[in-house]
Amino acid sequence: MGDDLESDDDYLTKIYHNNDSENDDKKGLFGISNKRSRTDSIQAEEIITNKKKAKAKNKSISKIDHTIPSGKRKLLLTAARGIGQESSDVQAAFLWTCYTHALGGTDGGEKFKSSSFLSWKDKVQLNRGAWNNEERDIKYPFVLKEAIAAKSSMKKLKEWNTKKSPMILILCISARRCVAVLKAISSLKIRCAKLFAKHMDLEDQVAQLSSTPFPVGVGTPNRLSKLCHDGALSLQSTELIFIDGHEDNKSFTVCTLNDTASELAKFIHEQVQPQILERPHKIQFVMC
């Protein structure tokens, strides 16, 4: 009996000690587990924080309007404003800068000379003192008249009878702007060719230029280039190349908007420059 009790006590003592050691082991495991939990929690918080920062950064980047000009481009836009009222030297430097910038690595040929620009500075009085879109449309007929008077005469313009080669070409930033220009010069009662998309098919324009002489052609650089490549349009007899300076809602013009600037540069490079070399002083730019 005593042996049994003693053995029972020993047994209970062993169980007690075993339980203590098991509890110690559990405490150790819980301690390790808690440490891991805290570490995992900190890492999770860091991941969430980093994600939030990245999301905030992406939002701030998305808010940036990459169409808003900066640096050299902004300077070009500033220079473009009112370029029509500058001297021929300034106009030549401005258009050459836009031209070479748009061409990139392509050789632009001989640098533009001031003699290739017909300036109407001080010849047209402004109503509001500043040359802006509204003033431009009001004064368009007067600028045209001054340019024609300096080059030849209104009589010659109205009696123009050369097919495929208008006496005056007006290059605009868009088809919509072409329509506005046609409306602005409608008081002159001159027959004008509509050389832009969204109004007439290319085939119809080809047929029209082949059958009818137009004193004035109003179009976009892209469509004018296509017509020249098709042989429907020629600058062999053209005397004035008007570059319309209308600004869009982001202040870009036909000279500074990426798409039209490259198309304008291509048109000048392929069509206008050869004529300037072949007929110096016979064909000139007018910045309007």
ABEGO torsion letter per residue (X at the ends): XAAAAAAAAAAAAAAAAAAAAAAAAAAAAAAAAAAAAAAAAAAAAAAAAAAAAAAAAAAAAAABBAABBBEAAAAAAAAABGAAABBAAAAAAAAAAAAAAAAEABBAEBBBBAAABBBABGABBBAAGBBBAAAAAAAAAAAAAAAAAAABBAAAAAABABBGBBABBBBBABAAAAAAAAAAAAAAGBBBBBBBBGABBAAAAAAAAAABBBABBBBBAAAAAAAAAAGABBAAABABBBBBABBBAAGBBAAABAAAAAAAAAAAAAAAAAAAAABBGABBBBBX
